[in-house]
Amino acid sequence: MSEVTAAHRGTRLSRGARRAQLLLAARDVFAAQGYHAAAMDDIAERAGVSKPVLYQHFPGKLELYRALLTTYADELVERVRGAIAATTDNQERVHAVFSAYFDFVAGEGQSYRLIFESDLRREPEAAAVVDGASARSVDAIAAAVTADAGLDESRARLLAVGLVGLSQFAAQYWLDAAQNVPRDEAVALMSSLAWRGLAGFPLVHD
């Protein structure tokens, strides 16, 4: 029996707590099976609830998947924004951005697969959620680069896109390679690579 089922079967929850429980169960099922192979029956069983209870919160599988995408997309963006806001030292910011991506991909339940490896990316509303998360992450980094590197908005945004792409793909590769480089060392390697490029721009040093 899953932890979700064991913890909540027969338990009366508030609407917000029940929704969170259902999203957690859906995350596990979608990450394991993908959108197309997953069934609402599977999610209800994982959550330890009846299908009518599941449908009270989400009218269909697509609506549930969108809610889940939004939840984890928002989480990723907040991690990136927090990394930028945590310090005014730009070298530490670069390191923190990589840490945010590595921590996200290594999180419980493989929620990163819902964002980066979704089999529903061609569905416009789902794609908009994922693309919007990337754009908001780029916005946060570009704002810092514009302010500190002496670059105009267009150039700063291009650098930010590069940093987001490097962070995302490096973190995914690290995870898929069975984490054969220790996490802290992997983050240090990638942030050092990125910083050596960014440090060459005017005003990037404090």
C-alpha positions, 0 to 999 in steps of 0.5 A, a space after each residue: 500500500 502506498 504512503 499516500 493511501 496508508 496515510 489518508 484512507 478513511 481520513 476526513 480531510 479539508 478540501 485543501 488537504 484533500 486536493 493536495 493529497 490527490 495531487 501527490 497521488 497524481 504526481 506519482 502515477 503520471 511520473 511513473 506512467 506518463 499522461 496517456 497511459 495513466 488512468 483516473 482509476 489508478 490515481 484514485 486507487 493511489 490516493 485511497 479514494 473513490 473516483 467520485 471523490 477525485 472527480 469532485 476536485 478535478 473534472 477530468 484527467 487533463 484538468 488534473 494534469 494541468 493543476 499538477 503542472 502548475 504546482 510544480 512549475 510554480 515551485 521551480 520558479 520560486 526556487 530560481 527566484 529564491 536563488 537570485 534573491 538570497 544574495 547580492 554576490 553574483 558568483 553565489 547567485 550562479 551557484 544558487 541557480 544551479 543548486 535550485 535546478 539540481 535540487 528540483 530534479 532530485 526531488 521526491 516523486 520525479 516531479 521534474 519529469 512532469 515539467 521537462 519530459 511531459 508526453 503532453 507538451 503538444 497540448 497547448 495549455 500544458 505547453 503554456 504552463 511549462 513555457 511560462 515557467 521557463 520564461 519566468 525563470 529567465 525573467 528573474 535571472 535577466 533582471 539581475 544580469 541587466 542590473 549587474 552586468 551592464 547589458 541591455 535587456 535583450 542581451 541580458 535575456 539571451 544570457 539568462 536563457 543560456 544559464 537556464 538551459 545549461 542548468 536544466 540540461 546539466 541537472 537532467 543529465 546528472 540525474 539520468 547518469 545515476 548521480 555518478 558525480 556527487 551533487 555538490 561537486 556537480 553543482 560546483 563544476 557547472 556553476 564554475 563553468 557558467 561563472 567564468 563566462 559571466 564574470 567577463 562582462 562589465 560590472 558583474 563583480 561587486 
